[in-house]
Amino acid sequence: MKKMGMDLKKSSKYFCVFLLVLFFVFVIINVVYALINKTYAASMINTTQESCLAEAVYFEARGEPLLGRIAVGVVILNRVKEKQFPDTICGVVHAGHYNDKNVPLRNRCAFSYWCDGKPEIVSDLTAWTDAVLLTRLILHGITIRSILSANHYHNIFVNPKWSRNVKELAIIGNHKFYRLK
């Protein structure tokens, strides 16, 4: 009986070591996957501006239907064309308030993903590929008639102050689209 108790302790020790090794293997695999994913994702982009638009479509709308993802990209391009916004896609997408170390202030950006405190890591390669392909279509002129002039949008589950006295153009997926002067 005593020998059986020793074997149980020994096997428990080996099992704990096994779990620890398994955990580290899992961590290493995830790190390698993330590096490969980031490298592959980056290789799909032709320009920095295209990258910024794909990034915004991915992080702002990847769970939206096709029209919702296109609509987000259309709003960004509409802003680029207007004087009150930056004149580049990256300028529009990364617009917001920054601290003295050039880090965006939490929840003080034009696009929520940019200053939500989370790193911009592409975790869904299929959604990223879709975002890149949609970005190319948007840059080549695909649009949605009901939001041709839209320059603002927000999720339907929030009610920002700026949206109260503005005409709503459309609801697409989980976003409401507006034209602000």
Number of C-alpha atoms within 10 A of each C-alpha: 6 7 7 9 10 11 12 12 11 11 12 12 12 12 12 11 12 11 12 12 12 12 12 11 12 11 12 12 12 12 12 11 13 15 12 12 17 15 11 12 16 12 9 14 18 11 8 11 15 19 20 20 26 25 24 27 29 27 20 20 24 19 14 18 13 15 15 22 27 22 29 28 27 26 21 24 22 20 22 20 14 12 8 9 16 16 14 16 24 19 16 21 25 20 18 19 15 14 9 6 6 8 12 19 15 17 15 15 19 15 21 18 20 24 22 15 13 9 9 14 11 17 12 11 13 11 17 20 16 17 26 23 15 22 27 17 14 21 15 9 11 15 17 14 8 13 22 14 17 24 22 23 23 19 16 13 9 10 11 10 8 9 18 9 8 12 11 17 17 14 17 22 17 14 21 21 25 21 18 15 7
